[in-house]
Amino acid sequence: MNPVMVSDPHLVRSEVLAYFDHIQIYLLLGAAFLTFGVLSGAFMLLRRRTDPLLLWFSLFSGLYGLHLILDYQLLWWLNLRPEFFLRSVIALELLVPLPAFFFFRALDLLGRPGRILAAIISPIVICLALATLIVGPRFRIPNHVVLVIALLVFIMVLFRSRSDSSEARLLRSGLMAFIACALYDHITGIIGHYYHDVEPFGFLILIGCLGVVAARRTFAQEQALGLIQQELEIARRIQFSILPTKLPNPACFRVAARYMPMTSVAGDFYDFILPDDQHAGILMADVSGHGVPAALIASMVKLAAAAQVDNAARPAEFLHGMNAALCGNTQSQFVTAAYAYLSASSGVLSYAAAAHPAMLVLRNEEIFRISENGLMLGAFPFATYQAISYPLLPGDRLMLYTDGILEATDVTGEEFGDDRLTALVKETVGMDENKAADLLISRIQQWSPSQNDDLTVLICDYKGGTDGVTTCL
């Protein structure tokens, strides 16, 4: 409908209403497409995960809707063409097809030629759109509708040969409807006949098909993630079941342990061997990596340790046997470990370790480090280990921990480190073992709010022999 320049206000009002009556369906469609795009993007943000299909669907629908709203304005009918307004319309014409390319690429329907084409065309189109906004419509591509149709046909041909799935057939149907409508509008424009534009209705069919596919994939991903979460919860329960369910409290020793995995499951592990009330073996291990693989190997560590009960009083042989059991079975991951054997009858601590942080001993407000490290477990069949002996006194507090404690970083990236840990352990003087363990974990978590490793602490307070005294070396 051509604009009519008349002075009669009633006639102008009548013409405006007639034109608005003609374009209102397109403005409604444009608003609907823009809303679809915004809602899809909002849904993706609420899920807190970047979903390529939802992202490209959101951009494709939103850009086309915005272009449709701008393309059907009373400004055109009134022969008013603000420069920036015109530049925006032309820039949107260039940008609209791009999300469609990436949507099909995210579905893996384009193949290598399509990915190459998208990589070549995308920066060119984006540059042309920016140039149009900056310097004006001199960069407008003639017959852009034909170009868009040609690209969409090329997309359809590409994934026709790659897939015959129900999703591919649905997308081909939507593309064919859109292309047919766009061709109709373009041909009628060339021959000079005026008909209602039908391309937006073709786009409605296309965006409906894209939405169905995106929704199917999204819901399928949600179901898969739900199953993964269930399996992780089962794995978490299984992993916690391999840890001691009840901490030992014989007459000579009092033990507290705190285990804070970074993810649902982790690779830290501790265990006890209690031959009798006068003796205790304490094992602390840390599997490299995180998540399910580390947790699986932690289960292997428990089995390897259980097989060394006969060597419980000999820490070097204990670790040597574990290393032999783990070598060749850890899939390139490794295990650090520390094993301490406490004898109340002799007042002696025997200790050996495999690339593990040093044991700390708190005695009369002083900290002693016990370190006797061999090679990590599970990596070198030829590794050997040595044990050292250390005298025990009633009141000694022993602490084993994993490297997540030392390597916890604050917001600036500074690690907690040995010195802070030593000072923190000294603060636990006078506390029982449980309060001391809670204090250690809470301070580490305050230092590093975003936990970047598993945190495990084990505290053993030595009370002395059954008669209250021990013979110390």
C-alpha positions as CSV (number, residue, x, y, z in Angstrom):
1,M,0.0,0.0,0.0
2,N,1.6,3.3,-1.1
3,P,1.6,6.3,1.1
4,V,-1.1,9.0,0.3
5,M,-0.1,12.6,1.0
6,V,-3.3,14.5,1.7
7,S,-4.3,17.3,3.9
8,D,-7.5,15.9,5.1
9,P,-6.8,14.5,8.6
10,H,-9.7,12.1,8.5
11,L,-8.4,10.7,5.3
12,V,-4.9,10.4,6.7
13,R,-6.3,8.7,9.8
14,S,-8.2,6.3,7.6
15,E,-5.1,5.5,5.5
16,V,-3.0,5.0,8.6
17,L,-5.5,2.6,10.1
18,A,-5.7,0.7,6.8
19,Y,-1.9,0.4,6.6
20,F,-1.7,-0.7,10.2
21,D,-4.5,-3.2,9.6
22,H,-2.3,-4.6,6.8
23,I,1.0,-4.8,8.9
24,Q,-0.3,-5.8,12.3
25,I,0.0,-9.5,11.6
26,Y,3.7,-9.0,10.7
27,L,4.3,-6.9,13.8
28,L,2.6,-9.6,15.9
29,L,4.8,-12.3,14.3
30,G,7.9,-10.2,14.8
31,A,7.0,-9.7,18.5
32,A,6.4,-13.4,18.8
33,F,9.7,-14.4,17.2
34,L,11.6,-11.9,19.4
35,T,9.8,-13.2,22.5
36,F,10.7,-16.8,21.5
37,G,14.3,-15.8,21.2
38,V,14.4,-14.0,24.6
39,L,12.6,-16.8,26.4
40,S,15.0,-19.4,24.9
41,G,18.0,-17.3,26.0
42,A,16.6,-16.8,29.5
43,F,15.9,-20.6,29.8
44,M,19.5,-21.3,28.9
45,L,20.8,-18.8,31.5
46,L,18.5,-20.3,34.1
47,R,20.0,-23.7,33.4
48,R,23.5,-22.2,34.1
49,R,24.9,-24.2,31.2
50,T,25.7,-23.0,27.7
51,D,23.5,-25.0,25.3
52,P,24.6,-24.3,21.7
53,L,21.2,-25.3,20.2
54,L,19.3,-23.0,22.6
55,L,21.9,-20.2,22.0
56,W,21.6,-20.3,18.2
57,F,17.9,-20.8,18.3
58,S,17.5,-17.8,20.5
59,L,19.7,-15.6,18.3
60,F,18.0,-16.8,15.0
61,S,14.5,-16.2,16.3
62,G,15.3,-13.0,18.1
63,L,17.2,-11.4,15.2
64,Y,14.5,-12.3,12.6
65,G,11.8,-11.0,14.9
66,L,13.6,-7.7,15.5
67,H,14.2,-7.4,11.7
68,L,10.5,-8.1,11.0
69,I,9.4,-5.4,13.5
70,L,11.8,-2.9,12.0
71,D,10.9,-3.8,8.5
72,Y,7.1,-3.1,9.0
73,Q,7.0,0.4,10.4
74,L,4.8,3.4,9.7
75,L,8.0,5.3,9.0
76,W,8.4,3.6,5.7
77,W,4.8,4.4,4.8
78,L,5.4,8.0,5.7
79,N,8.5,8.1,3.5
80,L,10.6,8.8,6.6
81,R,13.9,6.9,6.5
82,P,16.2,7.8,9.4
83,E,19.7,6.9,8.5
84,F,20.6,4.8,11.6
85,F,17.2,3.1,11.4
86,L,17.8,2.1,7.8
87,R,21.4,0.9,8.6
88,S,20.1,-1.3,11.4
89,V,17.5,-3.0,9.2
90,I,20.2,-3.8,6.5
91,A,22.7,-5.0,9.1
92,L,20.0,-7.3,10.6
93,E,19.3,-8.7,7.1
94,L,23.0,-9.7,6.9
95,L,23.2,-11.2,10.3
96,V,19.9,-13.2,10.4
97,P,21.1,-16.3,8.5
98,L,24.3,-16.8,10.6
99,P,22.6,-18.4,13.7
100,A,20.9,-20.9,11.4
101,F,24.3,-22.1,10.1
102,F,25.6,-22.6,13.6
103,F,22.4,-24.3,14.7
104,F,22.8,-26.9,12.0
105,R,26.5,-27.2,12.8
106,A,25.7,-27.8,16.5
107,L,23.5,-30.7,15.3
108,D,26.5,-32.1,13.3
109,L,24.4,-32.0,10.1
110,L,26.7,-29.8,8.0
111,G,29.8,-32.0,7.7
112,R,33.2,-30.6,6.9
113,P,32.2,-28.5,3.8
114,G,29.5,-26.8,5.9
115,R,31.9,-26.0,8.7
116,I,34.4,-24.6,6.3
117,L,31.7,-22.5,4.6
118,A,30.5,-21.2,8.0
119,A,34.0,-20.3,9.0
120,I,34.6,-18.4,5.8
121,I,31.3,-16.6,5.5
122,S,30.7,-15.7,9.2
123,P,33.5,-13.1,9.7
124,I,32.7,-11.6,6.3
125,V,29.1,-11.1,7.1
126,I,29.8,-9.8,10.5
127,C,32.3,-7.2,9.1
128,L,29.7,-6.2,6.5
129,A,27.1,-5.7,9.1
130,L,29.4,-3.6,11.3
131,A,30.5,-1.6,8.3
132,T,26.8,-0.9,7.4
133,L,26.1,0.3,10.9
134,I,29.2,2.6,10.9
135,V,29.3,4.0,7.3
136,G,25.9,3.3,5.9
137,P,24.2,1.0,3.4
138,R,26.8,1.2,0.7
139,F,27.9,-2.3,1.7
140,R,24.4,-3.8,1.1
141,I,24.6,-7.0,-1.0
142,P,22.2,-6.8,-4.0
143,N,19.5,-9.4,-4.0
144,H,20.3,-10.5,-0.5
145,V,17.2,-12.6,-0.4
146,V,18.6,-14.8,-3.3
147,L,21.9,-15.1,-1.4
148,V,20.1,-16.3,1.8
149,I,18.0,-18.7,-0.2
150,A,21.1,-20.1,-1.9
151,L,22.8,-20.6,1.4
152,L,19.8,-22.3,3.0
153,V,19.5,-24.6,0.0
154,F,23.2,-25.4,0.3
155,I,22.6,-26.3,4.0
156,M,19.7,-28.5,3.1
157,V,21.7,-30.3,0.4
158,L,24.6,-30.8,2.8
159,F,22.7,-32.5,5.6
160,R,20.4,-34.4,3.3
161,S,23.4,-36.5,2.3
162,R,24.5,-36.9,6.0
163,S,21.4,-37.9,7.8
164,D,18.0,-39.3,7.3
165,S,16.9,-39.2,10.9
166,S,13.5,-37.9,12.0
167,E,15.1,-34.6,13.1
168,A,16.8,-34.1,9.8
169,R,13.6,-34.8,7.9
170,L,11.7,-32.3,10.1
171,L,14.4,-29.6,9.6
172,R,14.3,-30.2,5.8
173,S,10.6,-29.7,5.8
174,G,10.9,-26.5,7.7
175,L,13.6,-25.2,5.3
176,M,11.6,-26.1,2.3
177,A,8.6,-24.2,3.6
178,F,10.7,-21.2,4.3
179,I,12.5,-21.3,1.0
180,A,9.3,-21.7,-0.9
181,C,7.7,-18.6,0.8
182,A,10.9,-16.5,0.4
183,L,11.0,-17.4,-3.3
184,Y,7.3,-16.5,-3.7
185,D,7.8,-13.1,-2.2
186,H,10.9,-12.5,-4.3
187,I,9.4,-13.5,-7.6
188,T,6.2,-11.5,-7.0
189,G,8.4,-8.5,-6.2
190,I,10.3,-8.9,-9.5
191,I,7.2,-9.2,-11.7
192,G,5.6,-6.2,-10.0
193,H,2.5,-7.9,-8.5
194,Y,1.6,-7.1,-4.9
195,Y,0.6,-9.9,-2.6
196,H,0.8,-10.3,1.1
197,D,4.3,-11.2,2.2
198,V,4.3,-14.9,3.1
199,E,8.0,-15.3,4.1
200,P,7.3,-14.6,7.8
201,F,4.8,-17.4,7.8
202,G,7.4,-19.7,6.2
203,F,9.8,-18.6,9.0
204,L,7.1,-19.5,11.5
205,I,7.1,-23.0,10.2
206,L,10.9,-23.2,10.2
207,I,11.3,-21.8,13.7
208,G,8.7,-24.2,14.9
209,C,10.7,-27.1,13.4
210,L,13.9,-25.8,14.9
211,G,12.2,-25.3,18.3
212,V,11.0,-28.9,18.3
213,V,14.5,-30.2,17.6
214,A,16.1,-27.9,20.2
215,A,13.5,-28.9,22.8
216,R,14.0,-32.6,22.1
217,R,17.7,-32.3,22.4
218,T,17.5,-30.2,25.5
219,F,15.1,-32.6,27.3
220,A,17.3,-35.5,26.2
221,Q,20.3,-33.8,27.7
222,E,18.4,-33.1,30.9
223,Q,17.4,-36.8,31.2
224,A,21.0,-37.8,30.6
225,L,22.3,-35.4,33.1
226,G,19.7,-36.6,35.6
227,L,20.9,-40.2,35.1
228,I,24.5,-39.0,35.5
229,Q,23.6,-37.2,38.8
230,Q,21.9,-40.4,40.1
231,E,24.9,-42.4,39.2
232,L,27.2,-39.9,40.8
233,E,25.1,-40.0,44.0
234,I,25.4,-43.8,44.0
235,A,29.1,-43.5,43.4
236,R,29.3,-41.0,46.3
237,R,27.6,-43.4,48.7
238,I,29.8,-46.2,47.6
239,Q,32.9,-44.2,48.1
240,F,31.9,-43.1,51.5
241,S,31.2,-46.7,52.3
242,I,34.8,-47.6,51.7
243,L,35.9,-45.1,54.4
244,P,35.7,-46.2,58.0
245,T,32.1,-45.9,59.2
246,K,33.2,-45.7,62.8
247,L,36.4,-44.2,63.9
248,P,38.4,-46.2,66.3
249,N,38.7,-45.1,69.9
250,P,40.9,-47.6,71.8
251,A,42.2,-46.7,75.2
252,C,45.5,-45.5,73.9
253,F,44.4,-43.4,70.9
254,R,41.7,-40.9,69.9
255,V,41.0,-40.3,66.3
256,A,39.0,-37.7,64.3
257,A,38.9,-37.4,60.5
258,R,37.3,-34.9,58.1
259,Y,36.8,-35.5,54.4
260,M,35.6,-32.8,52.1
261,P,35.6,-33.8,48.4
262,M,35.8,-31.1,45.8
263,T,33.2,-32.9,43.6
264,S,30.6,-35.6,44.4
265,V,33.3,-38.2,44.4
266,A,37.0,-37.9,44.9
267,G,40.3,-39.6,45.3
268,D,41.3,-39.0,48.9
269,F,41.2,-42.1,51.2
270,Y,42.0,-43.0,54.8
271,D,41.8,-46.2,56.7
272,F,42.8,-47.9,60.0
273,I,44.3,-51.2,61.0
274,L,43.7,-52.1,64.6
275,P,45.4,-55.4,65.8
276,D,44.5,-54.6,69.4
277,D,44.1,-51.7,71.8
278,Q,47.8,-51.1,72.1
279,H,48.5,-50.8,68.4
280,A,47.1,-48.9,65.4
281,G,48.0,-48.5,61.8
282,I,46.8,-45.3,60.0
283,L,46.8,-44.9,56.2
284,M,46.3,-41.7,54.3
285,A,46.2,-41.7,50.5
286,D,45.6,-39.2,47.7
287,V,44.8,-40.3,44.1
288,S,45.9,-37.8,41.4
289,G,43.0,-36.1,39.6
290,H,39.4,-35.8,40.6
291,G,36.0,-37.2,40.1
292,V,34.9,-40.8,39.2
293,P,38.3,-42.0,37.9
294,A,40.1,-41.0,41.1
295,A,37.3,-42.5,43.2
296,L,37.6,-45.8,41.3
297,I,41.3,-45.9,42.0
298,A,40.7,-45.0,45.6
299,S,38.6,-48.2,45.8
300,M,41.6,-50.1,44.5
301,V,43.8,-48.5,47.1
302,K,41.5,-49.8,49.8
303,L,41.8,-53.4,48.4
304,A,45.6,-53.0,48.1
305,A,45.8,-51.9,51.7
306,A,43.5,-54.6,53.0
307,A,45.9,-57.2,51.3
308,Q,48.8,-55.9,53.5
309,V,47.4,-56.6,56.9
310,D,50.2,-59.0,57.6
311,N,52.6,-56.1,57.1
312,A,50.7,-53.7,59.3
313,A,53.6,-53.4,61.8
314,R,56.2,-52.7,59.0
315,P,55.3,-49.5,57.1
316,A,58.0,-49.9,54.4
317,E,56.8,-53.4,53.5
318,F,53.2,-52.2,53.7
319,L,53.7,-49.5,51.0
320,H,55.9,-51.8,49.0
321,G,53.1,-54.4,48.8
322,M,50.5,-51.7,47.9
323,N,52.8,-50.4,45.1
324,A,53.1,-53.9,43.7
325,A,49.3,-54.4,43.7
326,L,48.6,-51.0,42.1
327,C,51.3,-50.9,39.4
328,G,49.8,-51.4,35.9
329,N,46.3,-50.9,37.2
330,T,45.9,-47.1,37.7
331,Q,45.6,-46.0,34.0
332,S,48.5,-43.5,34.2
333,Q,47.2,-42.0,37.5
334,F,49.3,-42.2,40.6
335,V,48.8,-42.4,44.4
336,T,50.6,-40.6,47.2
337,A,50.3,-42.2,50.6
338,A,51.5,-42.1,54.2
339,Y,51.3,-45.0,56.6
340,A,52.0,-44.7,60.3
341,Y,52.1,-47.6,62.8
342,L,51.7,-46.6,66.5
343,S,52.7,-49.0,69.3
344,A,51.6,-48.0,72.8
345,S,53.4,-50.9,74.3
346,S,56.7,-49.7,73.1
347,G,56.0,-46.0,72.7
348,V,57.2,-45.9,69.1
349,L,55.8,-44.5,65.9
350,S,57.0,-46.2,62.7
351,Y,56.4,-44.2,59.5
352,A,56.8,-44.5,55.8
353,A,55.4,-42.4,52.9
354,A,55.2,-42.4,49.1
355,A,55.5,-38.8,47.8
356,H,53.0,-37.6,50.5
357,P,53.1,-34.4,52.6
358,A,55.0,-34.7,55.9
359,M,53.2,-35.9,59.0
360,L,53.0,-33.2,61.7
361,V,53.4,-34.0,65.4
362,L,52.3,-31.4,67.9
363,R,54.1,-31.9,71.3
364,N,54.1,-29.2,74.0
365,E,53.1,-26.5,71.6
366,E,55.9,-27.4,69.2
367,I,55.5,-28.9,65.8
368,F,57.8,-31.6,64.5
369,R,57.7,-32.8,60.8
370,I,58.1,-36.5,60.1
371,S,59.0,-37.1,56.4
372,E,60.4,-40.3,54.9
373,N,59.3,-40.3,51.3
374,G,59.7,-42.8,48.5
375,L,58.2,-42.7,45.0
376,M,54.5,-42.4,44.4
377,L,52.4,-45.6,44.4
378,G,51.3,-47.3,41.2
379,A,53.8,-45.7,38.9
380,F,57.1,-47.5,39.3
381,P,57.4,-51.2,39.9
382,F,61.0,-50.8,41.1
383,A,60.1,-48.3,43.9
384,T,61.4,-49.0,47.4
385,Y,60.4,-47.5,50.7
386,Q,62.1,-46.9,54.0
387,A,60.6,-46.5,57.4
388,I,61.7,-44.3,60.3
389,S,60.9,-44.6,64.0
390,Y,59.9,-41.8,66.3
391,P,59.4,-41.8,70.0
392,L,55.8,-41.2,71.3
393,L,54.9,-39.3,74.4
394,P,51.4,-39.1,76.0
395,G,49.6,-36.0,74.7
396,D,51.3,-36.1,71.3
397,R,48.9,-35.0,68.5
398,L,49.6,-36.6,65.1
399,M,48.2,-35.1,61.9
400,L,48.0,-36.6,58.4
401,Y,46.5,-34.6,55.5
402,T,46.4,-34.5,51.7
403,D,48.0,-31.8,49.6
404,G,44.6,-30.1,49.0
405,I,45.2,-28.5,52.5
406,L,48.5,-27.0,51.6
407,E,47.5,-26.0,48.0
408,A,44.2,-24.3,49.0
409,T,44.4,-20.8,47.3
410,D,42.7,-17.6,48.3
411,V,41.2,-15.1,45.9
412,T,44.6,-13.8,44.9
413,G,45.9,-17.3,44.2
414,E,48.2,-17.5,47.2
415,E,48.4,-21.0,48.7
416,F,47.8,-21.8,52.3
417,G,51.2,-23.4,52.7
418,D,53.2,-25.1,55.3
419,D,53.8,-22.1,57.6
420,R,50.1,-21.3,58.0
421,L,49.2,-24.9,58.5
422,T,51.9,-25.2,61.3
423,A,50.6,-22.1,63.0
424,L,47.0,-23.4,62.7
425,V,47.9,-26.7,64.2
426,K,49.4,-24.9,67.2
427,E,46.1,-23.2,67.8
428,T,44.5,-26.6,68.5
429,V,46.4,-27.0,71.8
430,G,43.9,-27.8,74.5
431,M,41.1,-28.8,72.1
432,D,39.9,-32.4,71.7
433,E,40.5,-34.1,68.4
434,N,37.1,-33.4,67.0
435,K,37.2,-29.7,67.7
436,A,40.7,-29.5,66.3
437,A,39.7,-31.2,63.0
438,D,36.7,-28.9,62.6
439,L,38.9,-25.8,63.2
440,L,41.4,-27.0,60.6
441,I,38.8,-27.6,57.9
442,S,36.8,-24.4,58.6
443,R,39.9,-22.2,58.5
444,I,41.0,-23.8,55.2
445,Q,37.5,-23.2,53.7
446,Q,37.6,-19.6,54.9
447,W,40.9,-19.1,53.2
448,S,39.8,-20.8,50.0
449,P,36.0,-20.2,49.5
450,S,36.2,-21.8,46.0
451,Q,37.5,-25.3,46.9
452,N,39.9,-26.4,44.1
453,D,41.0,-29.8,45.6
454,D,39.8,-32.5,47.9
455,L,40.4,-31.7,51.6
456,T,41.1,-34.5,54.0
457,V,42.5,-34.2,57.6
458,L,43.1,-37.0,60.1
459,I,44.1,-36.3,63.7
460,C,45.3,-38.9,66.2
461,D,45.8,-38.0,69.8
462,Y,48.1,-40.4,71.6
463,K,47.0,-41.0,75.2
464,G,49.8,-43.3,76.3
465,G,49.8,-47.0,77.3
466,T,47.1,-48.7,79.3
467,D,49.0,-47.9,82.5
468,G,49.3,-44.2,81.5
469,V,53.0,-44.3,80.8
470,T,55.2,-45.5,77.9
471,T,58.7,-46.4,77.3
472,C,60.1,-44.0,74.7
473,L,63.2,-44.5,72.6
